[in-house]
Amino acid sequence: MGGVLRLPEGVGIDPADLDIDVPTDETMILNLGPSHPSTHGVLRIMVELEGETVLRSKPVIGYLHTGMEKTGEELMYHQGSTNVTRMDYLSPFFNELTFSLTVEKLLGLELPPRATWIRMLMSELNRISSHMLWLATNGSDIGAINMLVYGWREREVLLQWFEKVTGLRMNHNYIRPGGVAADLPDGWRDDVLTICEMMSRRMDEYDRLLTGQPILQKRLQGVGPLTAEEAISLGLTGPLLRSTGVPRDLRRDEPYLAYDEVDFDVIVGEVGDCWDRYAIRFNEIRESIRICRQICERMPAGDYRAQDKKVTPPPRNRIDESMEALIHHFKLYTEGFRVPPGEAYVPVETPRGEGGCYIVSDGTSRPYRMHMRAASFANLQGLPRMARGALIADTIAIVSTIDPVLGDVDR
């Protein structure tokens, strides 16, 4: 064991007692991830440390790259939702929604009101499930292990509801160009109101459990602050931007679906630190519950998908009765539907910020080009600024409050 200095047990080392030079100005480069629970996926963060203080940090991405955008250019439009739903896998309905809205914009297609309101209901329930998972993992990252158990428990109720409606717990392929795959099941209104009542009651409990907790406050308050100017210049959106005091929410500022017909508040912060980002997501769950209750009261009757322009399949019972319906079904699933030439971009407010889909059509049944505006990808740009001067332990909390999904980053 040449070169290794071994001292008897109980003997400490004082550099002054050793006949060597001990540098005091050296820094250490540390790899956090890519396989580490606190990075919320295969994210590698290179940090330069002086003691336990972060001098610089650099997110390194690409470990989960799947090429989904390029894959989207090889799939027909009616197949696209099966692809994009896997990007932000914690918010699959939002991926499907922005893709479908962009295709419908190119088609000039108007949806039946019921299809629009069903999409809004599923999106808000998905926002709750995504924020509940964040609340669970954020608690785990900073030592509140009990919140990990509670958050997973509440999210499970929502995933069971999604499975009841779509047949799947994740990656649903439910929101499609032209509407949704199926109508809501019998008794859906009672199910949703029960979920809203349960979630509202539990959020009050978690408010008492977490918000007033001195340890939680010390771990989050004043940690990783951002100014509004910094957030805007870096392209940050969602809770990160709103935490700096900028009341930017696409549901209110650029209404889509029927958000201009429901009442909700845009939650904003002041300091732009981890505490504000915590409080915003916490209270956005309550606002989503409020929206879901309004949807239950005002859900219109009618069809759940558009029947014109033949972008959706005919009713299944018509296939055995009508040759035209059979031909329509066959041509849709073998050739797809053609989209007029042009380009379009439609953004939506995902749980992580602005998520959008940009499509260039050349008049065929497949996109000529497709690009997704991923909120997680843009928000990670704020990490080096937020982590500068923080402790390495605080960096864990900062990454958690960014709430990145690496499937959204490495698409």
C-alpha positions, 0 to 999 in steps of 0.5 A: 500500500505504498503512498498511503499514510496510516495513523494509529486509531484515535490519532488526528491529522493536523496539516501543520504537523505534517511536512507537506504543503496542503493547498487551501485554494483548490476546488473539487469537481463532483458528479451528481448523477446521472444515476441518483434519486435526487436528480429525478431521472438520468440527469448528470450535474457537474458541480465545482465545490469549494468545501460544501459551497457550489461555485459552478454547476452544469447540467449534462443531458442526453442519457435518455435520448429517444429521438421522439421528435424525429420519430414523429415525422415518420408517423401518420398524424393519427398515430402521433399521440402514441409517440408524444405522450411518452415525452413528459411521462408525468403529464402525458395528457398535455403532450397529447393535447398540444400535438392535437391542438396543433394538428387541428389548427392546421386542419381548421377543425372545430371540436364539439364542446364536450370534447373540449371540456373532457380534455380540460378535465383530464388535463387538470386532473393530470396537473394534480397528479403531477404536482402530487408526485412532485410533493412526494419526491420533494419531501423525500429529497429534503428528508420528509419521508412521510410525504413520499408515502402520502403523495404516492397514495393520493396519486394512485387514486388519480391513476386509477381514474385515468385507467378507468377512462383510458384503459392505461395508467400512463401514456394514454393516447387518449387526446387525439386529433379530432377529440378524445378516444372515448367518452367518459364512463358512466358515473364519472361525475360522482367519481371526479367529485369524490376525488376533489373532496378527498384531495381538498381534505388531504391538502389541508392536512398536508398544509398543517404537516408541511407548510408550518414545519420549521425544518422545511422552511429552513430547507427552502426559504431563501434557497436558489432565488431568481429574479424576474429578469433572470427567469425571463432571459433564461426562458423559464416558464411555469412555477419557476417564472411565477415564483419571481412575481411574473403572473404568466399563465397561458390558461389565462393569458392565451386561453385555449380549450374553455379556460376563459369560461372557468374561474381560477387564480394564477398563483405567484410568488415574490422572492423566486426561491424554493419556498415560493416554488413549493407554495405555488405548486401546493396552491395550484393543486387547490386551483385545479380542484376548483376548476374540476368542480366547475367542469363537473357542473357545466360539462356539455352534452354531445359528441366527444369527437369531430365527425367531419373531415374524417380525421376520426374513425366512424362509430364502431357499430356503423362499420357493419352497416355501412360500406362508406364507414368501412372504407373510411375506417380502412383508409384512415388506418392505412393511409391516414388523413392529409393535412393542408400545407403550412406551419403552426405552433400551439402552446399549453400550460403544463405543470412545468410551464409552457409546452408547445408543439410546432409542426410543418406540414407538406400536405401529406399524412405525416408531419414534414417537421415536428418540434416540441417546446419542452418546459423541463428542457428550458427550465434546466437552464436556470439551475447554474444560476440558482445553485451558484453560492448554495450548499451542495445539500441545497442543490438537491432542493433546487433540482427538486423545485425545478421538477424536471422530467428527463423524458421531456428533456431528452426527447 
